[in-house]
Amino acid sequence: MALTELALHGTPALALQAADGARVLVTLHGGHVVSWTPAGVHDDQLYLSPRSGFGPGQAIRGGVPVVFPQFSDRGPLPRHGFVRNRAWQLLRCGDDADGAATAVLGLVDDAATRAIWPHAFALELRLRLSGPQLDMTLHVTNTGSVPWQCAAALHTYLQVSDSARARIAGLAGRPYHDAVDGQARIQHETLLHLPGEVDRVYAGVDGGIELSADGDAPACCLQVSHAGFADVVVWNPGPARCAALPDMPPDGYRHMVCIESARIAQPVVLAPGQSWSGTQQLRRLAADGSPAAG
C-alpha cells in the first residue's frame, strides 16, 4: 500500500493506492472521498465539480460527501448536517491479508459541533480498496450520556458521459418519495431513466443497484450495494436547477448521477455507548457483469 499526503486546492488530502494500482483520493476536510479509480482503469468513477469550493465552511460538490446527522433539509440543522464541513483526522492505515489497502478517518464532537447539535459522538469513515471495488463504511458511536437519533448517508456522485443515456436497474416495484413534487409513488419501470430533475428516496432497498452509463445495454458498468444502510437516494439536478447552483457548471448535471446509500426513513437510534455501521460498496463490472479487469 502507498499513502501520500498532498494538497488539493489548498486542502489537505491523502492519496491511497493498493498494490494492484487501485487508487482513492480523500480530503481531510469533510472526510470526503473525491476520486476513485479501480485497478487497471484510467477513468475516475466519481464526479467532482470543477467549480467546487474546498475551503473551511464549504461543502465539496461531488465525490462522496458524508451526511450526518440530518439528511437534506429534513430537520433544523444545516442541510445534510455539518460533518462534511469539519476537519477529520487520519486514524490508521494499512494492508489487509488479501492485499486490500485500508484507511480510517475519524471525527469527534467538540464545542463547535455541540453548539449546532448538542450531542457527543465519534465517527469513523473506513475505506477498503482493492481491484474493481471500493468499500466505504460509516461507523457511528454515541459517546455521550443520553440517547439520540440521526440520519446518515454516503452522498455518492458517480460519473457518466451523458445522464440522459444513463439507466439504473434494481429499483423496479420499489416505493419512493419524490422530493421534486412531494408525492409518494411506486416505480413501475424496470430501468430508471433521468429525463430531467430526479430526487427520490427509496425506502427499504436491500438489493444491489446497477448503473449502465451508456443507454439500455443489459449489462451494467457499476454496481452499488450496501449493508446497514436501508434506503437508496437517486438524484440528478437536471438543467434548470443545475444552472442555479453556483458550484456546478451549467452542464454538470449531464456528467453525474447520485446513487446514495442512506438511513432516512427509519433513523438510527443509539443509546449511550451504542454504535451503528453502514457500508456502501462500489464495484466496477465488465460487459458480462463480472468484475472488471480494466
C-alpha positions in Angstrom: 0.0 0.0 0.0 1.1 3.5 -0.7 -0.2 6.5 1.2 0.8 10.0 0.0 0.0 13.3 1.8 -0.8 16.1 -0.6 -2.9 19.3 -1.0 -5.9 19.5 -3.2 -6.8 23.2 -4.0 -5.1 24.1 -0.7 -7.0 21.4 1.3 -5.0 18.6 3.0 -5.7 15.3 1.3 -4.5 11.7 1.2 -3.9 9.5 -1.8 -4.3 5.8 -1.1 -3.1 3.2 -3.6 -3.4 -0.6 -3.4 -0.7 -2.9 -4.7 -2.8 -3.6 -7.8 -3.0 0.1 -8.7 -6.5 0.9 -7.4 -6.5 4.5 -6.1 -8.6 6.7 -3.9 -8.1 10.4 -3.0 -9.8 11.6 0.2 -9.6 15.1 1.7 -9.4 15.6 5.5 -11.9 18.4 5.0 -15.2 16.6 5.4 -13.6 13.1 5.4 -14.5 13.4 1.7 -13.6 10.8 -0.9 -13.2 12.9 -4.1 -11.7 10.3 -6.5 -11.8 6.6 -7.1 -10.0 4.8 -9.9 -10.3 0.9 -9.9 -7.3 -1.2 -10.7 -6.5 -1.2 -14.4 -8.9 1.6 -15.2 -7.9 5.1 -16.4 -11.1 6.9 -15.8 -12.3 8.3 -12.5 -15.6 6.7 -11.4 -16.6 9.7 -9.3 -17.8 13.1 -10.4 -16.2 16.2 -8.9 -17.4 19.6 -9.9 -14.7 21.8 -11.4 -16.4 24.8 -9.7 -16.4 23.2 -6.2 -15.1 25.1 -3.2 -12.7 23.5 -0.8 -12.2 26.0 2.0 -13.3 25.9 5.6 -17.1 26.1 5.9 -17.6 25.0 2.3 -19.1 21.7 1.2 -17.2 20.0 -1.6 -19.5 19.4 -4.6 -19.0 15.8 -5.9 -17.2 12.7 -4.7 -18.7 11.2 -1.6 -19.9 13.7 1.0 -20.6 12.2 4.4 -24.2 13.2 5.5 -24.7 13.2 9.3 -26.8 13.7 11.5 -29.5 15.1 9.2 -30.4 14.3 5.6 -31.2 17.3 3.3 -33.4 19.8 5.0 -35.4 17.3 7.0 -34.8 19.0 10.3 -33.5 22.2 11.9 -29.8 21.6 11.2 -27.7 22.8 8.2 -28.6 20.9 5.0 -27.1 17.4 5.2 -25.7 18.1 8.6 -22.3 19.5 9.4 -19.6 16.8 9.3 -18.9 17.4 5.6 -17.6 20.9 6.6 -15.4 19.7 9.5 -11.7 18.7 9.6 -11.3 14.9 10.0 -8.1 13.1 11.1 -6.3 10.0 9.7 -6.6 7.4 12.5 -4.8 4.5 10.8 -4.0 2.8 7.5 -2.5 -0.5 6.3 -3.0 -3.6 4.2 -5.4 -6.4 4.8 -4.3 -10.0 4.5 -5.9 -10.3 1.0 -3.9 -7.3 -0.2 -6.6 -4.6 0.0 -5.4 -1.2 1.1 -7.3 0.4 4.1 -7.5 3.7 5.8 -9.7 5.0 8.6 -10.5 8.7 9.2 -12.2 10.0 12.3 -14.2 12.9 13.7 -15.4 13.6 17.2 -17.7 16.2 18.6 -16.3 19.5 20.0 -17.7 22.8 21.3 -18.4 24.0 17.7 -20.5 20.9 16.8 -22.3 20.8 20.2 -23.3 24.4 19.5 -25.2 23.1 16.4 -26.2 19.7 17.7 -25.9 19.2 21.5 -24.7 15.5 21.4 -21.5 13.6 21.9 -20.4 11.3 19.1 -17.5 9.7 17.3 -17.5 9.0 13.6 -15.1 6.8 11.6 -15.0 6.5 7.8 -13.4 3.3 6.9 -12.1 2.8 3.3 -11.1 -0.5 1.8 -9.7 -0.5 -1.7 -8.9 -3.5 -4.0 -9.2 -4.3 -7.6 -12.6 -3.2 -9.0 -14.1 -2.5 -5.6 -14.3 0.3 -3.0 -15.9 -0.3 0.3 -16.8 2.8 2.4 -18.1 2.2 6.0 -19.5 4.9 8.2 -19.2 3.9 11.9 -21.2 6.0 14.4 -20.9 5.8 18.2 -22.9 7.7 20.8 -20.1 8.7 23.3 -22.5 10.8 25.5 -24.8 10.1 28.4 -28.2 10.5 26.7 -29.7 8.7 23.7 -30.1 10.4 20.3 -31.1 9.6 16.8 -29.6 10.6 13.4 -29.9 10.2 9.7 -26.8 9.2 7.7 -25.8 8.8 4.0 -22.9 8.5 1.7 -23.9 11.0 -1.0 -22.1 9.4 -3.9 -21.7 11.3 -7.2 -21.0 8.8 -10.0 -19.5 10.0 -13.3 -21.4 9.3 -16.5 -20.7 10.6 -20.1 -24.3 11.7 -20.5 -27.0 11.4 -17.8 -29.7 11.3 -20.5 -28.3 7.9 -21.6 -27.8 6.5 -18.1 -30.0 3.7 -16.8 -30.4 2.4 -13.3 -31.7 -1.1 -12.6 -32.7 -2.7 -9.3 -35.5 -0.3 -8.2 -38.5 -1.7 -10.0 -41.5 -2.1 -7.8 -40.0 0.0 -5.0 -41.9 2.7 -3.3 -40.3 6.1 -3.2 -40.8 9.7 -2.0 -40.4 12.2 -4.9 -38.8 15.3 -3.4 -39.4 17.2 -6.7 -43.2 17.3 -6.2 -43.6 15.9 -2.7 -45.5 12.8 -3.8 -45.2 9.2 -2.8 -45.1 6.7 -5.7 -44.0 3.3 -6.8 -41.5 2.8 -9.6 -43.0 0.6 -12.3 -40.2 0.9 -14.9 -37.6 -1.8 -15.0 -34.9 0.8 -15.8 -35.0 4.3 -14.3 -34.2 7.0 -16.9 -33.1 10.5 -16.0 -35.1 12.8 -18.2 -34.7 15.9 -16.1 -34.5 16.7 -12.4 -34.7 13.5 -10.3 -34.7 13.5 -6.5 -36.1 10.3 -5.0 -35.7 8.4 -1.7 -36.4 4.7 -2.0 -37.1 3.1 1.4 -36.1 -0.4 2.4 -33.9 -1.3 -0.5 -31.9 -4.5 0.3 -30.5 -5.5 -3.2 -27.8 -4.1 -5.4 -28.4 -1.2 -7.8 -26.8 -1.3 -11.2 -25.8 1.7 -13.3 -25.4 1.5 -17.0 -23.8 4.7 -18.2 -24.5 4.1 -21.9 -28.1 3.5 -22.7 -30.2 0.3 -22.5 -27.3 -2.1 -22.5 -28.4 -5.1 -20.5 -25.1 -5.4 -18.6 -24.1 -2.7 -16.1 -20.8 -1.0 -15.6 -21.1 -0.2 -11.9 -22.9 -1.9 -9.0 -23.8 -0.1 -5.8 -24.8 -2.3 -2.8 -25.0 -1.7 0.9 -25.3 -3.3 4.4 -26.5 -1.4 7.5 -28.0 1.3 5.3 -31.7 0.7 4.4 -32.5 3.3 1.8 -31.3 4.5 -1.6 -31.4 8.1 -2.9 -31.2 8.8 -6.6 -30.5 12.5 -7.5 -29.7 14.5 -10.6 -30.5 18.3 -10.5 -31.5 18.5 -14.2 -30.7 21.5 -16.3 -32.7 24.3 -14.6 -31.6 23.5 -11.0 -28.0 22.8 -12.0 -27.8 26.2 -13.7 -28.8 27.8 -10.4 -26.0 26.0 -8.4 -23.0 28.3 -8.1 -20.6 25.4 -7.5 -21.7 23.4 -10.6 -21.1 24.2 -14.3 -24.4 24.6 -16.2 -23.9 21.3 -17.9 -22.7 19.5 -14.8 -25.9 17.5 -14.5 -25.1 15.7 -17.7 -22.0 14.1 -16.3 -23.2 12.8 -12.9 -25.8 10.8 -11.1 -26.0 10.4 -7.4 -26.8 6.9 -6.0 -26.6 7.1 -2.3 -26.8 4.5 0.5 -28.7 6.1 3.4 -30.6 5.8 6.6 -33.5 8.2 6.3 -37.0 6.6 6.6 -36.0 5.0 9.9 -33.3 7.0 11.6 -30.5 5.4 13.6 -31.3 5.4 17.3 -28.3 5.0 19.7 -28.3 4.7 23.5 -25.1 5.9 25.3 -22.2 3.7 24.3 -24.0 2.1 21.3 -22.7 2.1 17.8 -24.0 1.6 14.3 -22.3 0.9 11.0 -23.4 1.3 7.4 -21.3 0.1 4.4 -21.6 1.1 0.8 -19.8 -1.0 -1.8 -19.0 0.3 -5.3 -17.9 -2.3 -7.8 -17.0 -1.8 -11.4 -18.3 -4.5 -13.7 -17.3 -5.8 -17.1 -19.7 -6.0 -20.0 -20.7 -9.5 -19.0 -21.5 -8.4 -15.4 -18.3 -9.9 -14.0 -15.7 -7.8 -12.0 -13.9 -5.6 -14.5 -10.3 -6.3 -15.2 -9.7 -2.8 -16.5 
